Structure formats: structure tokens, C-alpha cells
Amino acid sequence: MKKYQVNTESEYNIFINEVIGKINRNSAIALHGNLGAGKTFFVQKLLCKLGVHDIVNSPSFVIMNHYNGVDENWKEFVVHHLDLYRLNDPEEVLELGLDEIFETGLCIVEWPDLAEFILPYNTIHIRFNSDSDNREIIVE
């Protein structure tokens, strides 16, 4: 577990670069935190650094967005960005086919609690804690 204080853009860039060093094109990232804690902002910054040039929006209403990127070796990769906030039970998670999606690219899951039973064992969990004066991010 590592804690980050990210109150400036340079601190946030350091945090993003360290996360990039921990992932590959088939990683899973679970994002935990309250509404407005910075989960989607993190995804936007991360995907920008990973070479995704699309506009990255929250998939709150559509549940899942897909993006294509190109890594430093000019190899294409897919990112699946999920927001499970609107789901009510684990059965709905199974209906999404997450077990297959996890095998096809980088998966980033906001509100992952209902999917804990299906997340890969090596999922990186990122917890966003913030108040008006301080933003702390914990990576597990």
C-alpha cells in the first residue's frame, strides 16, 4: 500500500506516472471513492498519458466505454472504462460479461464493490479520499 498527497498538478503527474509503471495492457484497476472524489478525472489523466486521444467521459449512464490507444512501441491496446454505480446486484455484473472483458484489455472499474467477486486477483485498488483542503490517494 502506498499513500499519495496530490494537491498540485505536479504531485498528480507523479502519482499517474507511478500507476503507469504498475500496469500493462491487461491490468485491472478498481477505483473507490465518493461521488466527486476524482475517479473519472483520474481516468481522463491516465488515458491521456497512455496515448488515448478520444474525449474520456464518465460511463455512468452507459455503464461501459471503450477506448483505443497506442503504446510507446506503436502497438494498439484497448481500454474498457466501467462505472457500476447504477447496478444493483452482482447478477447485473455477470450479465455485462466482465470475466471476458478482463481478458481483452486494460479494465478500469469505478464503483467496483458489486464486482469484487469477479475482479482478477492482481487488480490494483485505488482509493480516493478528499476533503476541501486535502486529497489523499491510496494504491493497494
N, C-alpha and C positions, 0 to 999 in steps of 0.2 A: 504494500500500500504506500502511495506517495501523495502528499498534500501539496497543493499549489495555491498561492495567493495571486490572484490575477485581477489587479485593479488598474493596470495600464495596458496599452496595446502591445508594448514590448514583452511584458510578462505573459500576455495571452499568446503571442507568437512563440515564445519559448515552450509553453505548455503544448501548443499544437505540434511543434516540431518533435517533441518527445513522444507524443502519441503516435505520430507518423513512424517513428523509429520502432514502435512496438507492433505495428500491424503489417499485414500483407493483403494481397488481393482476395483472400478467402477468410479474412478475420470477421469476427462478430463483435460489435460494440453495443453495450446496453447503457442507455442514458437515463439516469434517475434524477429527479428534482421536481420542485413545484412548478406550477404554471408561471411562465415568465422568468424562470431561473437561468435560461441561456442555452437550453438544449439545441434548439433549431439554429441559433446563432453559431454554436459550435460546429454543427454540421455544415453550415454555409462556409465558414472559415476553413474547415478541414478539406472539404471538397475543392475549394478554390486552390488550396496548396497542392492537392492531388491532381490538378490539371483538368478538372471538370469546368467547362465554360458555360454550362447552362445556368439559368436562374434557379436557385435552390429554394423551394418553398416548403413549408410545413405540410406534411401529408395528413393533417388532422381529419379532413373530410373524405379523402380518397383512400386512406389507410396506408398506401404504399406508392412511392415514386421511384423511378429507375433513372439512373444517370450513367453515361458512358464517359470514361476518362482515358487518358493515355499516360503511362508512366514514363520515367526518365529514359527507359530503353525503347520507347515508342511502341510499347505493347498495350493493346487495348484492355480495359477492365470494366467491369460493371459494378455499380454501387446500388444497393437496394436500401432505401430510406423508409422506415416504417414508423408509424405513430399509432400505438394501440390504445390510446386514451379512450376512444369511443366504444371499444369492445367490452363485453360484459362477462364473458366466461371463457375458460380455456378451450371449449369446443369451437368457438369462433376463431381462435388462433390456429387450431388444426385445419380448419376449412381454408385458411389462407395458403396452406402448403408450405409453411415455413421450413419444414425439415428439408425439402428440396431446394428452397431458395438459399439456405445457408451454404449449399454446396456450389453455388453458381457465381459468387462474387462477394465483395465486401458488404456486410449487412450492418446497418446502424438502426437500432430499435429504441425509439422513445417510448416511455411508459412500459417497460418490459415485464412488469410483475406477473401478468397473466401468462407470459411465455417462458417463465423461468424453467419449467419442466422440459422445454424443448431446445433451450439455448445450448450451443456447443460448450463442452467443458472448459475450453480455454477462452471463453468470452471475456473481453475487457469491460469491466464495470466502471462507469464514470458517474460520480455523484456531484451534483451542482448544489451548493449551499450558498445562499446570498442573503444579505440584508441591505439596508440602504447605504451602509458605509464600507462593506467588505464583501468580496466574492472569493469563496474558497471552493476548490475543486479537488476531489479525491479520486485517484485512479487505483483500482484494485485489479 
